[in-house]
């Protein structure tokens, strides 16, 4: 027969209590998990990339999915794909920076599908280049898409959610809100604005039965680099961005990211940071912000400078080169095809 000392009995008892608490917490989370069956989910930027990946997974969970985007051709292709998975989908052209179009989107959604139960603010743009090549219009456009667009949409759906005392809102922000990477200034600044709005609304809306989840992803292999806006030394700027987006060590698989976002929403989490590298960067910056800024200063010295660069805006696919088309970007090229980015 084994004999336990007092300390061993204490440790064994503590382990049992902790184990029981974890099991109970898991059971409670499972019970409270938001049921998406027949829920109306509106996804902005849902015609390609991460938005389309989330749409696929949501319809598979029984949701009625509405996707919107500016590009009607992309919407047609995404609608054709979703129609194979479900009859409960809707694709609506909409420029979310226009409040009138946003109102029309909500009215069409409600008349055909029903009230919006879940809003996912996913639409985004990325402008890459040194600060000397970026214009006031670049910052204004980033703010329109990343801040004002989500604001208009939330303003439109929150009254109905309050009336029903139920609703979910997901704002896809960026780790760029926590650690501001060089050559992405309009993107970082506008995502900071969305983060402040999102986290503030989380606190204000909880008592109304509306749960807001703010997502902080790092680099993600969605296939989107070909559609970014590039300035400066176009080929060099595009090459470093596309290669970074493709590396499995520092970038995240889009399907895995989408599952985490949906799970965070279903559990009513206030925030979630995606990928190990994003969590590490956030943690280090929180403890020693000067250290991360110094690291980015060193990285900036390796990025293309403004010398010889242009203020002309080109798309990623217009800035392709042998390096950006090499085997280093194979994962991103496969994601382009898979996620309607071509």
SULJOQUI-V759704 format. One record per pair of residues at least 6 apart in sequence whose C-alpha atoms are under 8 Angstrom apart, sorted by the first residue. I is the first residue (numbers start at 1). GAP is how many residues later the second one is. D is the distance in Angstrom with one decimal. If there is no record, write none. Layout:
BEGIN
I/GAP/D
I/GAP/D
END
This chain:
BEGIN
29/238/6.7
32/235/6.9
33/233/5.3
33/234/5.2
34/231/7.9
34/232/4.5
34/233/6.4
34/234/7.9
35/231/7.4
36/22/7.7
36/25/6.4
36/26/6.1
36/27/5.3
37/24/6.5
37/25/4.4
37/26/5.1
37/27/7.9
38/24/5.9
38/25/4.9
38/26/5.6
39/23/7.7
39/24/5.0
39/25/5.7
39/77/7.8
39/78/5.9
39/79/7.4
40/23/6.2
40/24/4.7
40/25/5.9
40/26/7.3
40/73/6.8
40/74/6.8
40/75/6.8
40/76/5.2
40/77/5.2
40/78/6.3
41/22/6.7
41/23/6.1
41/24/4.9
41/25/6.0
41/75/6.2
41/76/6.0
41/77/4.6
41/78/5.9
41/79/7.4
42/23/6.1
42/24/4.7
42/25/6.0
42/26/7.8
42/74/6.7
42/76/6.2
42/77/5.0
42/78/6.1
43/8/6.5
43/12/7.4
43/22/7.5
43/23/6.2
43/24/5.0
43/25/6.5
43/76/6.3
43/77/4.8
43/78/6.3
43/79/6.6
44/7/7.0
44/23/6.0
44/24/5.1
44/25/6.3
44/52/7.9
44/76/6.5
44/77/5.5
44/78/5.3
44/79/5.1
45/6/5.6
45/7/7.9
45/22/7.0
45/23/5.9
45/24/5.0
45/76/7.9
45/77/5.7
45/78/4.0
45/79/7.1
46/6/4.9
46/8/7.9
46/9/6.8
46/21/4.7
46/22/5.7
46/23/6.4
46/76/7.5
46/77/7.5
47/20/6.4
47/21/6.8
47/22/6.2
47/27/5.7
47/28/5.1
47/30/7.8
47/31/5.3
47/32/8.0
47/293/7.4
48/26/7.1
48/30/7.1
48/291/5.5
48/292/5.0
48/293/5.9
49/173/4.9
49/174/6.3
49/175/6.1
49/287/7.9
49/290/5.1
49/291/6.8
49/292/6.5
50/72/7.9
50/172/5.8
50/204/6.3
50/208/7.0
50/289/7.8
51/71/6.4
51/72/7.7
52/26/7.2
52/287/6.7
53/201/7.2
53/202/6.4
53/205/6.7
53/286/7.0
54/201/7.9
54/204/5.5
54/205/7.7
54/208/7.7
55/10/6.5
55/12/7.5
55/27/8.0
56/26/6.9
56/29/7.8
57/201/7.8
57/202/7.6
58/6/7.9
58/7/7.1
58/204/8.0
59/6/6.4
59/26/7.1
59/27/6.6
59/29/7.9
60/25/7.3
63/25/7.7
64/24/4.9
64/25/5.6
64/49/7.3
65/23/6.6
65/24/4.8
65/25/6.4
66/23/5.6
66/24/4.6
66/25/5.8
66/26/7.5
66/43/7.3
67/8/7.8
67/22/7.9
67/23/6.3
67/24/4.9
67/25/6.4
68/7/7.3
68/23/5.8
68/24/4.8
68/25/5.5
68/26/5.8
69/6/6.8
69/23/7.0
69/24/5.3
69/25/5.4
69/26/6.7
69/54/7.8
70/23/5.4
70/24/5.2
70/25/5.3
71/22/6.9
72/21/6.0
74/266/7.2
75/16/6.1
75/17/7.5
75/18/7.3
76/15/7.6
77/263/7.5
78/262/7.3
79/10/7.7
79/11/7.4
79/12/6.1
82/7/7.0
83/6/7.2
88/25/8.0
90/19/7.8
90/23/8.0
92/13/6.9
94/7/5.9
94/8/6.8
94/11/6.8
95/6/6.4
95/7/7.3
96/6/5.7
96/49/7.0
96/53/4.8
96/54/7.6
96/56/7.6
96/57/7.6
97/47/5.5
97/48/5.9
97/51/6.4
97/52/4.8
97/55/7.9
98/51/7.5
99/50/7.8
99/53/6.0
102/50/6.9
102/51/6.4
102/54/7.9
103/53/6.9
106/10/7.9
106/50/7.3
106/51/7.7
109/6/7.3
109/7/7.5
110/6/6.9
115/45/7.5
116/41/6.7
116/45/7.9
117/44/7.2
117/49/7.5
117/50/5.1
117/51/6.4
118/49/6.0
118/50/4.7
118/51/5.7
118/52/7.8
119/35/7.8
119/38/8.0
119/49/6.4
119/50/4.8
119/51/6.2
120/49/5.9
120/50/4.6
120/51/6.1
120/52/7.5
121/29/5.8
121/48/7.8
121/49/6.1
121/50/4.9
121/51/6.1
122/49/6.7
122/50/5.4
123/22/7.0
123/23/7.3
124/18/8.0
124/21/6.1
124/22/6.1
125/17/6.7
125/20/7.2
125/21/7.9
125/62/7.5
125/103/6.7
125/104/7.9
126/16/7.8
126/58/7.5
126/61/6.0
126/102/5.2
126/103/6.2
127/11/7.4
127/57/6.3
127/59/6.9
127/60/6.7
127/101/6.1
127/102/4.7
127/103/5.9
127/104/7.6
128/55/5.5
128/56/5.3
128/100/7.4
128/101/6.2
128/102/4.9
128/103/6.2
128/109/6.9
128/110/7.8
129/54/4.7
129/55/6.7
129/101/6.1
129/102/4.9
129/103/5.5
129/104/7.9
129/108/6.5
130/52/7.5
130/53/4.8
130/54/7.8
130/101/7.6
130/102/6.6
130/174/7.8
130/175/6.8
130/176/6.0
131/52/6.6
131/54/7.2
132/174/6.4
133/98/6.2
133/99/5.9
133/173/7.1
133/176/7.4
133/177/6.5
133/178/4.7
134/97/7.3
134/177/6.7
138/48/6.5
139/47/4.8
139/48/7.8
139/51/7.7
142/44/5.9
142/45/6.1
142/48/5.9
143/43/7.8
143/47/5.0
143/50/8.0
146/44/5.8
146/45/6.2
146/48/6.4
147/43/6.3
147/44/7.3
147/46/6.3
147/47/5.1
150/21/7.8
150/44/7.9
154/15/7.9
161/6/5.2
161/48/7.9
161/49/6.8
162/46/5.7
162/47/7.0
162/48/7.1
165/43/5.6
165/44/4.7
165/45/6.8
166/42/7.4
166/43/4.7
166/44/5.3
167/42/6.6
167/43/4.6
167/44/6.4
168/42/5.6
168/43/5.0
168/44/5.9
168/45/7.8
168/97/7.0
168/100/7.7
169/41/7.5
169/42/6.3
169/43/4.7
169/44/6.2
169/96/7.7
170/42/5.8
170/43/4.8
170/44/6.0
170/45/7.2
170/95/6.7
171/23/7.8
171/27/6.7
171/41/7.7
171/42/6.3
171/43/5.0
171/44/6.1
172/42/6.3
172/43/4.9
172/44/6.6
172/45/7.6
173/18/5.6
173/19/7.9
173/21/6.7
173/22/6.2
173/41/6.7
173/42/5.6
173/43/5.3
173/44/7.1
174/14/7.9
174/17/6.5
174/41/7.0
174/42/4.4
174/43/5.0
174/44/6.3
175/41/5.0
175/42/5.5
175/43/5.3
175/98/7.5
175/103/6.1
175/107/7.3
176/11/7.7
176/12/5.1
176/15/7.1
176/16/7.7
176/42/7.7
177/11/5.7
177/12/7.3
177/14/5.5
177/15/4.7
177/18/7.0
177/39/7.8
178/14/7.8
178/104/6.1
178/107/7.6
179/102/7.1
179/103/6.8
179/106/6.9
179/113/7.6
180/8/5.8
181/7/7.5
181/115/6.6
182/114/6.9
182/118/6.2
183/117/8.0
195/19/7.1
198/14/7.1
198/15/7.7
198/16/6.3
199/13/7.8
199/15/6.8
199/71/7.8
201/11/7.1
202/9/6.5
202/10/4.9
202/11/7.2
202/68/6.8
205/6/6.9
205/7/7.7
206/6/7.7
211/57/5.7
211/58/7.8
211/59/7.5
212/53/7.9
212/56/7.2
212/57/7.7
212/58/6.2
213/51/7.2
213/52/6.1
213/55/6.7
213/56/5.7
213/57/4.6
213/58/5.3
213/59/7.6
214/56/6.2
214/57/4.7
214/58/6.5
215/46/7.0
215/56/5.7
215/57/5.1
215/58/6.0
215/59/7.5
216/55/7.6
216/56/6.2
216/57/4.5
216/58/6.1
216/62/7.9
217/40/8.0
217/56/5.8
217/57/4.7
217/58/6.9
217/61/6.9
218/33/6.9
218/34/7.5
218/55/8.0
218/56/6.3
218/57/6.4
218/59/7.3
218/60/5.1
219/25/7.6
219/26/5.6
219/31/6.9
219/32/4.6
219/33/6.2
220/25/6.2
220/26/8.0
220/31/5.0
220/32/4.6
220/33/6.0
220/34/5.9
220/37/7.7
221/24/6.1
221/25/6.2
221/30/6.4
221/31/5.9
221/32/5.3
221/33/5.4
221/110/7.2
221/111/5.8
221/114/6.6
222/31/7.5
222/32/5.4
222/110/6.9
222/113/5.6
222/114/6.9
222/117/6.8
223/109/4.9
223/110/6.4
223/111/7.4
223/112/4.5
223/113/4.0
223/114/7.7
223/116/6.8
223/118/6.2
224/112/6.8
224/117/6.2
225/13/7.9
225/16/7.4
225/17/5.8
225/20/7.6
225/91/6.1
226/89/6.7
226/90/4.2
226/91/4.7
226/115/7.6
226/116/8.0
227/88/5.7
227/89/5.4
227/90/6.7
227/114/7.5
228/87/5.6
228/88/5.3
229/84/6.1
229/85/5.6
229/86/4.8
229/87/6.2
230/7/6.9
230/8/6.7
230/83/5.6
230/84/5.2
230/85/5.9
230/86/6.3
230/89/7.6
231/6/7.6
231/78/7.3
231/79/6.1
231/80/5.6
231/81/6.0
231/82/5.2
231/83/6.6
232/73/7.9
232/74/6.1
232/76/7.5
232/77/3.9
232/78/4.5
232/79/6.1
232/80/7.6
233/71/6.8
233/72/7.9
233/73/7.4
233/75/6.8
233/76/4.5
233/77/6.4
234/75/7.5
234/76/7.8
234/80/7.4
234/85/5.4
235/84/4.8
235/85/5.9
235/86/6.0
235/89/8.0
236/68/6.5
237/66/7.6
237/67/6.5
238/78/6.1
238/81/6.3
238/82/7.0
238/86/7.0
239/81/7.4
239/82/7.4
239/84/6.3
239/85/4.6
240/63/7.8
240/84/7.8
242/82/6.4
242/87/6.7
242/90/7.6
243/81/6.7
243/85/6.2
243/86/5.5
244/6/7.3
244/7/7.3
245/6/5.7
245/84/8.0
245/87/7.2
246/82/7.0
246/83/5.2
246/84/7.2
246/85/5.7
246/86/5.3
247/81/7.4
247/82/7.5
247/84/7.9
250/27/6.0
251/24/7.5
252/23/6.2
257/17/6.7
260/14/7.6
261/11/7.8
264/7/7.8
264/8/6.8
273/6/6.1
281/11/7.7
284/7/7.8
284/8/7.0
285/6/7.2
285/7/5.7
335/6/7.9
336/6/5.9
END
